[in-house]
Amino acid sequence: GDPPATKPFRIGTCDWSIKMPLSADSFYFAKETRLMGIQYSFGKPGVGLDLRTRENRDTIREVVRTTDVAIASLGIGILNQIPLATTEEAEQLVSDCMDAMIKMNEEASQLTDRELAAKVSPKIVLLAFFGKADINGNPERMEAVIKTLKRLAPVAEEHGLILGLETLLDETDLRYIIESVGSPAVKVYYDTGNSARMGYDIYAEIQSLGCESICEVHIKENDELLGDGTIDFSRIKSLLRAMQYPGWLIIEGSAPKKTSRTEATQKNAAYALGLFHP
Ligand SMILES: O=C1C[C@@H](O)[C@H](O)[C@@H](O)C1=O
């Protein structure tokens, strides 16, 4: 018989990558660029359209309704400055973010428009481990992160949320953390550009980690537009198809030195839509 019908991938961008964090602007930008979702930032209390408040959540829901651009997931980039391995403030940030997600999911469940509800119910949050928050090559910090995640994961599990670790670790270390925490709520947030830059075999890692361990993917090229660098995105597409990856592909960075982030994202969106969403 016929092979099973394949759904096109959903493509979005993160709000920080286009320098429009915590605002409605990113949704209008995505709509103009034909992107379907925004990975929305979660930051310190009171900064921008902070999802901690009902008023801001209502505003963003209304923006999603008018633009038809979904909240693909959330991301806490500020963890790069407030490291999860070494600060209690970081644990509080993740906890606040989960509270906001729980409220968004509850509020969405009351909407009669089920398609809209799905677009305003983020389940995945990216936890960033870069710069001074990097834990690569630092077993003590890895152990500290495991301890913290063991406290956070039960809440995520109870509410169907996923904590996605975006790190500079290779597959072996990522597996060690995930297995040590021992919760299905802790997964890898895979970034093609970061892992390629580290020299990892990104194709082997994606295939081996699979959907069981990868919750979401950043499609990123280092200092080049998507498709202009060394990463073979057609190969990535085949791998994601083969593992029946159901999630979002989020465009991040991928801007050559003299190109503005917005211009680069427009070009990257055209490339990603052509390849992954023909
Ligand atoms: O996805 C990411 C999150 C950012 O916080 C980080 O700085 C960046 O390198 C990245 O890849």
The ligand as an SDF file (V2000), in Angstrom:
LIG
                    3D

 11 11  0  0  0  0  0  0  0  0999 V2000
   19.8660   28.2540   22.0040 O   0  0  0  0  0  0  0  0  0  0  0  0
   20.6680   28.9450   22.5810 C   0  0  0  0  0  0  0  0  0  0  0  0
   20.2490   29.6280   23.7880 C   0  0  0  0  0  0  0  0  0  0  0  0
   21.0510   30.8310   24.0790 C   0  0  0  0  0  0  0  0  0  0  0  0
   20.8060   31.1960   25.4000 O   0  0  0  0  0  0  0  0  0  0  0  0
   22.5210   30.6080   23.8560 C   0  0  0  0  0  0  0  0  0  0  0  0
   23.2160   31.7930   24.1650 O   0  0  0  0  0  0  0  0  0  0  0  0
   22.8300   30.2050   22.4670 C   0  0  0  0  0  0  0  0  0  0  0  0
   24.1760   29.9480   22.2720 O   0  0  0  0  0  0  0  0  0  0  0  0
   21.9880   29.0800   22.0480 C   0  0  0  0  0  0  0  0  0  0  0  0
   22.4160   28.2950   21.2350 O   0  0  0  0  0  0  0  0  0  0  0  0
  1  2  2  0
  2  3  1  0
  2 10  1  0
  3  4  1  0
  4  5  1  0
  4  6  1  0
  6  7  1  0
  6  8  1  0
  8  9  1  0
  8 10  1  0
 10 11  2  0
M  END
$$$$
